[in-house]
Amino acid sequence: MSLGYGRPDDLSDTLSSIMQDVIDDNPVNVQKAILHHNEGVDLLPSNIELSGLEVRLINAISRESVLKTCINEVKKNYDTVLIDCMPSLGMLTINALAAADSVVIPTQPHYLSAKGLELLLRSVSKVKRQINPHLRIDGILMTMVMPRTNISKEITATVKSAYGQRIKVFDAQIPHSIRAVEATAEGKSIFAYDKGGKVAAAYEQFGKEVAEIGEKQKNRNRADRIR
């Protein structure tokens, strides 16, 4: 919906139907579910059916790698694949961590959100240890930040103090803005809706930081192959 597809529940082919094909050992055709957006991104959409898939995953064979099987079908066609997770620690998140090369952890400068960080980090560590040894954390991103409020300053400082020595906390902070809410309602990205605004500028800075991390990782991988 946030990219302008107003009736996601009417889509016949979605992420949940493709994952169900994997679970049922049916032929997998990810391409039939991909939507091409005029802002230059492709989207593998989900809808309300994805919440029901969580229960079906519990009894599936190789349940942690169902999403990875889907992504492996198409990832050769893309430079980058972004997996957007629900704020939960269920089987769908485990599937995302099993399929990913790296993780960006968004958190709001609120007490409960920051509290949940430790649980998520434990899940990432467990997946890395048992399922996906190449998984890495690129960093923690502060979102919906109101920089002039004391609570934002305090929670951000606490996160940096608690995790900053071992995990990068991105310099970019995504500010709380009504323009971001309006962009979602309009079905546009923040770059299409408010290109010159502070949220777009913050995401642009964040993108540069992530690209820098990716370039350093490529150089490390190249050096390891030479050795």
Backbone torsions as a table, in degrees:
resi	resn	phi	psi	omega
1	MET	NA	-35.2	-175.9
2	SER	-69.6	-13.6	175.0
3	LEU	-110.8	20.7	169.8
4	GLY	96.6	4.7	175.9
5	TYR	-93.7	97.5	-166.4
6	GLY	-75.1	-16.6	-175.7
7	ARG	-127.9	67.6	-176.5
8	PRO	-62.6	-28.2	-178.5
9	ASP	-71.5	-12.9	178.3
10	ASP	-90.1	-6.7	-179.7
11	LEU	-72.2	129.7	-178.3
12	SER	-80.8	-31.3	-179.1
13	ASP	-116.0	119.1	-177.8
14	THR	-140.1	179.0	176.9
15	LEU	-56.7	-41.4	-177.6
16	SER	-66.0	-38.4	179.2
17	SER	-70.3	-34.8	177.3
18	ILE	-68.0	-43.9	178.3
19	MET	-64.1	-35.1	177.5
20	GLN	-64.7	-36.7	175.9
21	ASP	-61.0	-39.6	178.0
22	VAL	-63.9	-46.1	-179.8
23	ILE	-59.5	-41.0	-177.3
24	ASP	-84.5	0.9	-179.1
25	ASP	60.6	36.3	174.2
26	ASN	-90.5	163.0	174.7
27	PRO	-57.0	137.0	-175.5
28	VAL	-106.4	122.1	176.9
29	ASN	-127.4	88.4	-177.2
30	VAL	-67.3	-33.2	-175.1
31	GLN	-57.3	-32.8	-176.0
32	LYS	-67.3	-19.4	-177.9
33	ALA	-98.4	-9.3	-175.0
34	ILE	-77.4	133.1	176.1
35	LEU	-104.5	138.1	-179.1
36	HIS	-102.6	119.1	-175.4
37	HIS	-98.7	146.0	-175.4
38	ASN	-71.9	-4.5	174.8
39	GLU	-91.4	9.5	173.0
40	GLY	90.8	17.1	176.2
41	VAL	-122.2	151.9	171.9
42	ASP	-103.9	148.5	-173.6
43	LEU	-130.2	128.5	169.5
44	LEU	-101.1	97.9	-167.8
45	PRO	-78.5	161.0	171.5
46	SER	-129.0	168.7	175.3
47	ASN	-146.8	-161.9	-173.7
48	ILE	-61.7	-23.0	-178.9
49	GLU	-64.6	-23.3	-178.2
50	LEU	-64.1	-31.5	179.5
51	SER	-66.2	-32.4	178.0
52	GLY	-75.0	-24.2	-179.3
53	LEU	-66.8	-27.9	-179.0
54	GLU	-54.4	-41.9	-179.5
55	VAL	-68.1	-41.1	-177.8
56	ARG	-69.2	-25.5	179.4
57	LEU	-67.2	-28.3	-174.3
58	ILE	-56.5	-38.7	-176.7
59	ASN	-101.1	8.3	-177.0
60	ALA	-79.7	148.6	173.6
61	ILE	-71.8	137.1	-177.1
62	SER	50.9	46.4	-172.1
63	ARG	-59.7	-27.4	-177.7
64	GLU	-75.9	-16.3	-172.8
65	SER	-112.5	14.9	-178.5
66	VAL	-63.9	-47.3	179.9
67	LEU	-65.4	-38.3	179.1
68	LYS	-59.7	-39.6	177.5
69	THR	-60.3	-41.3	178.3
70	CYS	-64.0	-47.5	-176.2
71	ILE	-67.0	-37.1	179.5
72	ASN	-60.6	-23.9	-180.0
73	GLU	-68.7	-26.1	-171.6
74	VAL	-128.9	-8.1	-170.7
75	LYS	-64.5	-23.1	178.3
76	LYS	-64.9	-17.9	-178.7
77	ASN	-86.2	-3.5	-171.7
78	TYR	-132.3	149.3	173.1
79	ASP	-74.1	-39.4	-177.0
80	THR	-140.8	138.0	173.5
81	VAL	-119.1	122.2	178.1
82	LEU	-101.0	130.2	176.5
83	ILE	-110.6	115.3	-178.8
84	ASP	-95.8	117.4	-174.8
85	CYS	-100.7	151.1	170.0
86	MET	-69.8	154.2	178.4
87	PRO	-77.0	67.9	179.2
88	SER	-145.8	170.8	179.2
89	LEU	-118.2	34.3	-177.2
90	GLY	-86.6	-165.7	-175.5
91	MET	-65.2	-30.5	179.0
92	LEU	-67.8	-38.8	176.4
93	THR	-67.4	-40.4	176.3
94	ILE	-60.0	-41.8	176.9
95	ASN	-60.8	-41.5	179.7
96	ALA	-64.6	-42.8	179.7
97	LEU	-67.0	-34.6	178.8
98	ALA	-69.3	-28.2	-177.3
99	ALA	-90.2	-18.5	-170.0
100	ALA	-86.0	154.7	169.2
101	ASP	-89.2	-35.4	-177.7
102	SER	-149.0	164.3	-174.6
103	VAL	-128.8	134.6	166.6
104	VAL	-111.3	125.4	-175.9
105	ILE	-104.4	107.0	175.4
106	PRO	-83.1	140.3	176.2
107	THR	-145.8	144.0	178.0
108	GLN	-88.1	152.6	178.4
109	PRO	-78.4	56.1	177.0
110	HIS	-122.7	152.7	-174.6
111	TYR	-58.8	-48.7	-175.2
112	LEU	-68.2	-37.3	178.4
113	SER	-64.4	-45.9	178.5
114	ALA	-64.4	-34.6	179.3
115	LYS	-63.3	-36.6	-179.2
116	GLY	-72.5	-13.0	179.5
117	LEU	-57.7	-44.3	-176.4
118	GLU	-62.2	-40.2	178.2
119	LEU	-64.6	-42.0	179.3
120	LEU	-64.7	-42.6	179.4
121	LEU	-61.8	-36.2	176.2
122	ARG	-64.7	-40.4	179.0
123	SER	-64.8	-42.6	178.0
124	VAL	-60.7	-44.8	180.0
125	SER	-62.2	-40.3	-179.2
126	LYS	-67.6	-42.4	178.1
127	VAL	-64.0	-42.2	178.6
128	LYS	-61.4	-40.0	-176.9
129	ARG	-73.5	-37.5	-169.7
130	GLN	-108.3	-24.1	-170.7
131	ILE	-125.0	-47.8	-170.6
132	ASN	-130.6	83.3	-174.2
133	PRO	-64.9	-16.5	-178.7
134	HIS	-90.8	-0.5	-178.4
135	LEU	-66.8	136.0	177.0
136	ARG	-135.1	156.6	176.2
137	ILE	-99.6	118.2	178.2
138	ASP	-77.3	-30.6	177.7
139	GLY	159.8	177.0	178.7
140	ILE	-108.3	129.7	-179.2
141	LEU	-111.5	121.4	175.9
142	MET	-80.8	125.7	-178.0
143	THR	-124.0	163.3	-179.4
144	MET	51.1	43.9	-176.5
145	VAL	-85.3	133.1	171.2
146	MET	-110.6	90.5	-165.9
147	PRO	-62.3	-19.8	-177.7
148	ARG	-88.6	-5.0	-178.9
149	THR	-92.2	146.5	-178.9
150	ASN	-64.3	-37.4	-177.1
151	ILE	-64.9	-39.4	177.7
152	SER	-62.4	-44.8	-179.6
153	LYS	-64.1	-43.2	-176.7
154	GLU	-67.1	-46.5	-177.9
155	ILE	-67.9	-39.9	178.2
156	THR	-61.7	-43.6	178.0
157	ALA	-63.9	-37.8	178.9
158	THR	-65.3	-43.4	178.8
159	VAL	-62.5	-44.5	179.3
160	LYS	-63.9	-39.7	-179.7
161	SER	-67.5	-40.5	-175.2
162	ALA	-77.8	-35.2	-171.6
163	TYR	-122.2	-14.5	-171.7
164	GLY	-61.8	-23.1	179.8
165	GLN	-72.6	-28.1	-176.5
166	ARG	-118.0	-15.3	180.0
167	ILE	-132.1	135.1	177.9
168	LYS	-66.1	131.3	168.8
169	VAL	-104.3	115.5	-172.4
170	PHE	-58.3	141.4	175.2
171	ASP	-64.3	-37.4	177.8
172	ALA	-65.3	137.1	173.9
173	GLN	-128.7	129.1	-177.2
174	ILE	-85.6	114.8	-175.2
175	PRO	-75.8	152.8	171.7
176	HIS	-70.9	128.2	-176.6
177	SER	-153.3	137.4	177.3
178	ILE	-67.1	-23.4	179.4
179	ARG	-65.4	-34.8	177.1
180	ALA	-66.5	-39.0	177.5
181	VAL	-65.7	-42.0	178.9
182	GLU	-64.2	-38.7	179.4
183	ALA	-60.5	-42.7	178.2
184	THR	-61.1	-43.9	-179.8
185	ALA	-64.7	-30.8	180.0
186	GLU	-83.9	-8.8	-178.8
187	GLY	72.0	34.8	-179.3
188	LYS	-129.5	156.7	172.3
189	SER	-73.1	163.4	179.5
190	ILE	-65.3	-25.8	179.3
191	PHE	-72.4	-34.0	177.2
192	ALA	-79.4	-31.9	-174.4
193	TYR	-87.0	-40.3	-174.4
194	ASP	-147.4	66.1	-171.9
195	LYS	-59.2	-34.3	-177.3
196	GLY	-91.9	6.5	-175.4
197	GLY	-83.7	172.6	-175.6
198	LYS	-71.7	-30.3	178.8
199	VAL	-68.9	-45.2	177.9
200	ALA	-60.4	-41.3	179.0
201	ALA	-62.9	-40.4	180.0
202	ALA	-66.3	-41.8	178.3
203	TYR	-67.3	-34.1	177.2
204	GLU	-64.3	-43.0	176.8
205	GLN	-62.6	-43.3	178.6
206	PHE	-60.5	-43.3	178.8
207	GLY	-60.0	-38.9	178.5
208	LYS	-66.0	-39.4	179.0
209	GLU	-65.1	-41.6	179.3
210	VAL	-66.0	-42.1	179.0
211	ALA	-61.7	-37.5	178.4
212	GLU	-64.3	-42.4	177.2
213	ILE	-62.3	-44.1	179.8
214	GLY	-61.4	-39.1	179.4
215	GLU	-66.7	-41.7	177.7
216	LYS	-63.1	-38.8	179.6
217	GLN	-66.1	-39.6	177.4
218	LYS	-61.0	-43.4	179.9
219	ASN	-63.7	-39.1	177.8
220	ARG	-64.6	-43.2	179.9
221	ASN	-63.3	-39.4	179.4
222	ARG	-64.8	-42.5	179.5
223	ALA	-65.3	-38.1	178.9
224	ASP	-64.4	-36.8	-179.8
225	ARG	-68.8	-36.9	179.7
226	ILE	-64.4	-40.8	178.4
227	ARG	-63.7	NA	NA
